[in-house]
Amino acid sequence: MRAARFHEYGGTEKLVVEEASEPHPGPGEIRVRVAATSVNPIDWKLRSGALQRLLPVALPAIPGRDAAGVVDEIGDGVQGANIGDRVFGLCGVTGATAELVVLSAWAHTPATWKDEQAAGAGLASVTAMRGLNALGSLSGRTLLVEGAAGGVGSAAVEIAVAQGATVVGTASERNHEFLSSLGAIPTTYGPGLEQRLATLVPNGVDVALDTAASGSLGDLVVITGDPARVATVADHANGQRLGTHVVNAENDSSLLVAAADLGRHGRYIPHIEEIFPLERIADAHARAERGRTRGKIVICI
């Protein structure tokens, strides 16, 4: 099969497209013929070597954490998946940027989503949902999402709105119209946020989700009045120091199923910033590393 791989840690020039051995599913897993995958921060951080002490990978490694495609092989004990089903989901920390990938968590792709949208939904929706779940029921509450235009942030906005929250999202001004289209009240990030929020939501912010690691976590604690009312999926060191909820993504099929259900009802539509072919994997990683994306960067296989 064709796959993108890196044989040593380093910059985007280390990525090559070449032949690799086909994977096969173990018990409880499925193999998918990949239509598209997305680029997440963990992908380029692993490739660069920034995470090699925390998450060492066997080289050569195939980057990619989530994928969408069609089931073509099923492991022992799997129920609810058949050959030919359209699915999206998560593999391990590597393996998705290839023609074939083994998924350990998945859900059926809503007919309302294109493959490219499904490819951008897996890790973003699971991360957003785990962060939101840490904050408790959102119905009737006001939620602040820091970094609301990114892949995880925009997913969090849509999911929280669907759960009955009033959502304020921070982003650069160029993304304010986008946030409004998702159902959020947009504002800029940075100095003066507390004063801007006092005008936008006079009754205050109940809870906050940080998806940006922009250094604002302390401000979010002040704004909400309690570190227990703040969750971060991005700034783990400061979250632990301040006592906020610190959340990691998990390969949880139930969360993917919940995201897919929202998709079927038009309540969650993954947004794609840009689509690259597999041969331009280096460009896709470079674009993701620059940041300030609106939604996700996707690679079509």
C-alpha positions as CSV (number, residue, x, y, z in Angstrom):
1,M,0.0,0.0,0.0
2,R,1.0,3.6,-0.4
3,A,1.7,5.6,2.7
4,A,3.3,8.7,3.9
5,R,6.2,8.0,6.3
6,F,9.1,9.6,8.1
7,H,12.3,7.6,8.7
8,E,13.8,10.0,11.2
9,Y,12.5,13.0,13.2
10,G,12.7,16.4,11.7
11,G,11.0,18.9,9.4
12,T,8.4,18.4,6.7
13,E,11.2,17.4,4.3
14,K,11.5,14.1,6.2
15,L,8.0,13.0,4.9
16,V,8.0,10.7,1.9
17,V,5.3,8.8,0.1
18,E,6.3,5.2,-0.5
19,E,5.2,1.5,-0.3
20,A,4.6,0.1,3.2
21,S,3.4,-3.2,4.6
22,E,-0.4,-3.6,4.9
23,P,-1.8,-3.6,8.4
24,H,-4.4,-6.2,9.6
25,P,-6.9,-5.8,12.4
26,G,-6.7,-7.6,15.7
27,P,-9.6,-8.5,18.0
28,G,-12.1,-5.6,18.3
29,E,-10.6,-3.7,15.4
30,I,-11.5,-3.0,11.8
31,R,-9.4,-2.1,8.7
32,V,-10.5,0.7,6.5
33,R,-9.6,1.6,3.0
34,V,-8.9,5.3,3.6
35,A,-10.5,8.0,1.6
36,A,-9.2,10.9,3.6
37,T,-7.3,11.7,6.8
38,S,-6.6,14.9,8.6
39,V,-3.6,16.6,10.2
40,N,-3.7,17.2,13.9
41,P,-1.1,18.9,16.1
42,I,0.1,15.6,17.5
43,D,1.0,14.5,13.9
44,W,3.6,17.2,13.2
45,K,4.8,17.3,16.8
46,L,5.5,13.5,16.6
47,R,7.2,13.9,13.3
48,S,9.4,16.8,14.5
49,G,10.6,14.8,17.5
50,A,9.1,17.2,20.0
51,L,7.2,14.4,21.7
52,Q,9.8,11.6,21.4
53,R,10.4,11.3,25.1
54,L,6.7,11.3,25.9
55,L,5.5,9.3,22.9
56,P,8.3,7.5,21.2
57,V,7.3,5.8,17.9
58,A,8.9,3.0,16.0
59,L,10.6,4.4,12.8
60,P,9.7,4.5,10.0
61,A,6.3,5.8,11.1
62,I,3.2,6.7,9.3
63,P,1.7,10.0,10.6
64,G,-2.0,10.4,11.2
65,R,-4.5,9.8,14.0
66,D,-7.9,9.8,12.4
67,A,-9.3,8.6,9.1
68,A,-12.5,8.1,7.1
69,G,-13.2,5.4,4.5
70,V,-14.8,2.0,3.8
71,V,-14.4,-1.1,5.9
72,D,-12.5,-3.8,4.1
73,E,-11.5,-6.2,6.9
74,I,-12.9,-7.0,10.3
75,G,-11.2,-8.4,13.4
76,D,-12.5,-11.0,15.7
77,G,-15.3,-10.0,18.0
78,V,-16.4,-6.9,16.1
79,Q,-20.1,-6.2,16.0
80,G,-22.0,-3.6,14.1
81,A,-19.5,-3.2,11.3
82,N,-19.7,-4.8,7.9
83,I,-17.5,-4.9,4.8
84,G,-18.3,-1.9,2.7
85,D,-19.6,0.3,5.5
86,R,-18.6,4.0,5.4
87,V,-16.9,4.8,8.8
88,F,-14.7,7.4,10.4
89,G,-12.6,6.9,13.5
90,L,-9.3,6.7,15.3
91,C,-6.2,4.5,15.1
92,G,-3.2,4.7,17.5
93,V,-1.0,7.8,17.6
94,T,0.3,7.0,14.1
95,G,-0.9,5.1,11.0
96,A,-3.7,7.0,9.3
97,T,-2.0,8.7,6.3
98,A,-2.0,5.5,4.2
99,E,-4.3,3.6,1.8
100,L,-5.2,1.2,4.6
101,V,-5.4,1.8,8.4
102,V,-6.6,-0.2,11.4
103,L,-9.1,1.6,13.6
104,S,-9.8,0.8,17.2
105,A,-12.6,3.3,17.6
106,W,-15.1,4.2,14.9
107,A,-18.7,5.2,14.0
108,H,-20.7,5.0,10.8
109,T,-20.3,8.2,8.7
110,P,-23.5,10.3,8.4
111,A,-24.8,10.5,4.9
112,T,-24.7,14.3,5.4
113,W,-20.9,14.3,5.6
114,K,-18.4,14.0,2.7
115,D,-15.4,11.8,3.4
116,E,-13.3,14.9,3.8
117,Q,-15.6,16.1,6.6
118,A,-15.6,12.7,8.3
119,A,-11.8,12.6,8.2
120,G,-11.7,15.9,10.1
121,A,-14.3,14.8,12.7
122,G,-12.6,12.0,14.7
123,L,-10.0,13.4,17.0
124,A,-11.6,16.9,17.0
125,S,-15.0,15.7,18.2
126,V,-13.7,13.2,20.8
127,T,-11.3,15.9,22.2
128,A,-14.1,18.5,22.3
129,M,-16.6,16.2,23.9
130,R,-14.2,15.0,26.6
131,G,-13.4,18.7,27.4
132,L,-17.1,19.6,27.5
133,N,-18.1,16.6,29.5
134,A,-15.6,17.6,32.2
135,L,-17.6,20.8,32.7
136,G,-20.9,19.0,33.4
137,S,-24.3,19.8,32.0
138,L,-24.2,22.8,29.6
139,S,-27.9,23.3,29.1
140,G,-28.8,26.9,30.0
141,R,-25.2,27.8,30.9
142,T,-22.8,30.2,29.2
143,L,-19.6,28.6,27.9
144,L,-16.5,30.4,26.7
145,V,-14.4,28.5,24.1
146,E,-10.9,29.9,23.8
147,G,-9.6,29.2,20.3
148,A,-13.0,28.6,18.9
149,A,-12.2,28.6,15.2
150,G,-9.8,25.7,15.2
151,G,-10.6,22.0,14.6
152,V,-11.4,21.2,18.2
153,G,-12.7,24.7,19.1
154,S,-15.2,24.8,16.2
155,A,-16.4,21.2,17.1
156,A,-16.8,22.3,20.7
157,V,-18.9,25.3,19.7
158,E,-21.3,23.2,17.6
159,I,-21.6,20.4,20.1
160,A,-22.2,22.9,23.0
161,V,-24.8,24.8,21.1
162,A,-26.6,21.5,20.4
163,Q,-26.5,20.8,24.1
164,G,-28.3,24.1,24.9
165,A,-25.4,26.3,25.9
166,T,-24.9,30.0,25.1
167,V,-21.4,30.0,23.6
168,V,-18.9,32.8,23.4
169,G,-16.0,32.0,21.2
170,T,-12.6,33.7,20.9
171,A,-10.9,34.0,17.5
172,S,-9.2,36.6,15.3
173,E,-11.6,39.0,13.7
174,R,-11.4,37.3,10.3
175,N,-13.1,34.3,11.9
176,H,-15.9,36.1,13.6
177,E,-18.4,35.6,10.8
178,F,-17.5,31.9,10.8
179,L,-18.1,31.6,14.6
180,S,-21.5,33.4,14.2
181,S,-22.5,30.8,11.6
182,L,-21.8,28.1,14.1
183,G,-24.1,29.7,16.7
184,A,-21.4,31.4,18.8
185,I,-21.1,35.0,20.0
186,P,-17.6,36.0,18.7
187,T,-15.0,38.1,20.4
188,T,-11.3,38.6,20.1
189,Y,-8.8,36.9,22.4
190,G,-6.0,38.6,24.4
191,P,-5.9,41.6,26.8
192,G,-9.3,43.0,27.8
193,L,-11.2,39.8,27.3
194,E,-12.9,40.1,30.7
195,Q,-14.2,43.5,29.9
196,R,-15.4,42.5,26.5
197,L,-17.3,39.5,28.0
198,A,-18.9,41.9,30.5
199,T,-20.6,43.6,27.6
200,L,-21.4,40.5,25.5
201,V,-22.7,38.4,28.4
202,P,-23.7,40.6,31.3
203,N,-24.7,37.7,33.5
204,G,-21.2,36.2,33.2
205,V,-19.5,33.1,32.0
206,D,-20.3,29.9,33.8
207,V,-17.7,27.6,32.3
208,A,-14.7,27.8,29.9
209,L,-12.9,25.4,27.6
210,D,-9.4,26.1,26.4
211,T,-8.4,24.6,23.1
212,A,-5.6,27.0,22.2
213,A,-2.9,26.9,24.8
214,S,-2.5,30.7,24.2
215,G,-1.4,31.4,27.8
216,S,-4.9,32.6,28.8
217,L,-5.7,29.7,31.2
218,G,-5.2,31.9,34.3
219,D,-7.5,34.5,32.9
220,L,-10.2,31.9,32.3
221,V,-10.0,30.9,35.9
222,V,-10.5,34.5,37.0
223,I,-13.4,34.9,34.5
224,T,-15.3,31.9,35.7
225,G,-14.2,32.3,39.3
226,D,-13.2,28.7,39.9
227,P,-10.6,26.4,38.3
228,A,-13.2,23.6,38.5
229,R,-15.2,25.5,36.0
230,V,-12.4,25.5,33.4
231,A,-11.1,22.6,31.2
232,T,-8.1,22.6,28.9
233,V,-7.3,20.1,26.2
234,A,-4.2,22.0,25.1
235,D,-2.3,23.5,28.1
236,H,-1.6,20.6,30.4
237,A,1.2,22.1,32.4
238,N,-0.7,25.2,33.3
239,G,-3.9,23.3,33.8
240,Q,-2.2,21.1,36.4
241,R,-0.6,24.1,38.1
242,L,-3.9,26.0,38.3
243,G,-6.1,23.0,39.2
244,T,-8.3,23.1,36.1
245,H,-9.7,20.0,34.4
246,V,-6.9,18.6,32.1
247,V,-8.3,16.4,29.4
248,N,-6.8,14.1,26.8
249,A,-8.5,12.5,23.8
250,E,-9.3,8.8,24.0
251,N,-10.3,6.2,21.4
252,D,-13.9,6.1,22.5
253,S,-16.4,4.8,20.0
254,S,-19.4,6.1,22.0
255,L,-18.2,9.7,21.6
256,L,-17.7,9.1,17.9
257,V,-21.2,7.7,17.6
258,A,-22.6,10.8,19.5
259,A,-20.8,13.1,17.1
260,A,-22.1,11.2,14.1
261,D,-25.7,11.4,15.5
262,L,-25.3,15.2,15.7
263,G,-24.0,15.2,12.1
264,R,-27.1,13.3,10.9
265,H,-29.3,15.9,12.4
266,G,-27.3,18.8,11.0
267,R,-26.0,19.9,14.4
268,Y,-22.3,19.2,13.8
269,I,-20.8,19.8,10.4
270,P,-16.9,19.5,10.5
271,H,-15.3,22.5,8.7
272,I,-12.4,22.0,6.4
273,E,-9.9,24.7,5.8
274,E,-7.9,23.1,3.0
275,I,-7.5,19.8,1.2
276,F,-4.2,18.3,0.0
277,P,-3.5,15.2,-2.0
278,L,-1.3,12.5,-0.4
279,E,1.7,13.6,-2.6
280,R,1.6,17.0,-0.9
281,I,1.8,15.6,2.7
282,A,4.7,18.0,3.4
283,D,2.7,21.0,2.4
284,A,-0.3,19.8,4.5
285,H,2.0,19.5,7.6
286,A,3.6,22.9,7.0
287,R,0.1,24.5,6.7
288,A,-1.0,22.9,9.9
289,E,2.2,23.9,11.8
290,R,1.6,27.6,10.9
291,G,-1.6,27.5,12.9
292,R,-4.6,29.8,12.7
293,T,-6.6,27.4,10.7
294,R,-10.4,27.5,10.4
295,G,-11.4,23.9,11.1
296,K,-9.1,21.1,9.8
297,I,-6.5,20.4,7.2
298,V,-7.4,17.3,5.3
299,I,-5.4,14.9,3.1
300,C,-7.2,12.9,0.4
301,I,-5.7,9.4,-0.2
